């Protein structure tokens, strides 16, 4: 993968910022995909272990829930920090809100 700071001379700062943002979003989607694949395999393994066990099924038999929840929190936080739809009360949101309220008061 090319270095993010390896842009041709004269590339506008706005374009660089947008490319970096798109790269961070792509990283999140790759993270999410790996999470879904790995957790699917973990749950399949958990079901196989439970189905081949002679012991009665208890809550402790569902051990796959712990990595799912732990890593899931990480994926959720990653998404909140990257996805624009989840950026509540960011600086961009504040700027838009200020403009919106100023326009309302002018009317």
C-alpha positions in Angstrom: 0.0 0.0 0.0 1.3 3.5 -0.9 2.3 5.8 1.9 -0.5 8.3 2.7 1.9 11.2 2.6 3.3 10.3 -0.8 1.3 12.7 -2.9 2.5 14.6 -6.0 3.7 18.1 -5.4 0.8 20.6 -5.6 -1.9 18.3 -4.4 -4.5 20.4 -2.7 -4.7 20.1 1.1 -8.4 19.5 0.8 -7.8 16.5 -1.5 -5.2 15.1 0.9 -7.6 15.4 3.8 -10.3 13.7 1.9 -8.0 10.8 0.8 -6.9 10.3 4.4 -10.5 10.3 5.6 -11.5 7.7 2.9 -8.5 5.6 3.9 -9.6 5.6 7.6 -13.1 4.6 6.6 -11.7 1.8 4.4 -9.6 0.6 7.4 -12.7 0.5 9.5 -14.6 -1.7 6.9 -11.6 -4.1 6.7 -11.6 -4.3 10.5 -15.4 -5.0 10.5 -15.0 -7.7 7.8 -12.2 -9.4 9.8 -14.3 -9.2 12.9 -17.3 -10.8 11.2 -15.2 -13.6 9.7 -13.3 -14.4 12.8 -16.3 -14.3 15.1 -18.2 -16.5 12.7 -15.5 -19.1 13.0 -15.3 -18.7 16.8 -19.1 -19.2 17.1 -19.0 -22.2 14.8 -16.2 -23.7 16.9 -18.2 -23.0 20.0 -21.3 -24.7 18.6 -19.2 -27.8 17.6 -17.7 -28.0 21.0 -21.1 -27.8 22.7 -22.7 -30.3 20.3 -19.9 -32.9 20.9 -19.9 -32.4 24.6 -21.7 -34.9 26.9 -22.1 -32.3 29.7 -25.4 -30.3 30.0 -25.4 -26.9 28.3 -24.8 -24.0 30.7 -24.2 -20.3 30.2 -20.5 -21.0 30.7 -20.6 -23.2 27.6 -21.2 -20.1 25.5 -17.6 -18.9 25.9 -17.6 -17.3 22.4 -19.7 -14.4 23.8 -16.7 -13.0 25.6 -14.4 -12.4 22.6 -17.5 -11.3 20.6 -18.3 -8.6 23.1 -14.7 -7.5 23.8 -13.7 -7.2 20.2 -17.2 -5.8 19.3 -16.6 -2.9 21.7 -13.4 -2.2 19.8 -15.1 -2.3 16.4 -17.9 0.0 17.7 -15.4 2.6 19.0 -13.5 2.4 15.8 -16.7 3.0 13.8 -17.7 5.9 16.0 -14.3 7.6 15.5 -14.3 7.1 11.8 -17.8 7.1 10.3 -19.2 10.6 9.5 -22.8 9.5 10.4 -21.6 8.7 13.9 -19.7 12.0 14.5 -22.3 13.6 16.7 -21.1 16.9 18.1 -17.9 17.1 16.2 -16.3 20.4 15.2 -17.9 20.1 11.8 -21.3 19.6 13.4 -20.8 22.6 15.7 -19.8 24.8 12.7 -22.9 23.7 10.7 -25.1 24.3 13.8 -23.7 27.8 14.3 -24.4 28.7 10.7 -27.9 27.3 10.9 -28.8 29.2 14.0 -27.2 32.4 12.6 -29.3 32.1 9.5 -32.5 31.5 11.5 -31.9 34.7 13.6 -31.4 36.8 10.4 -35.0 35.9 9.3 
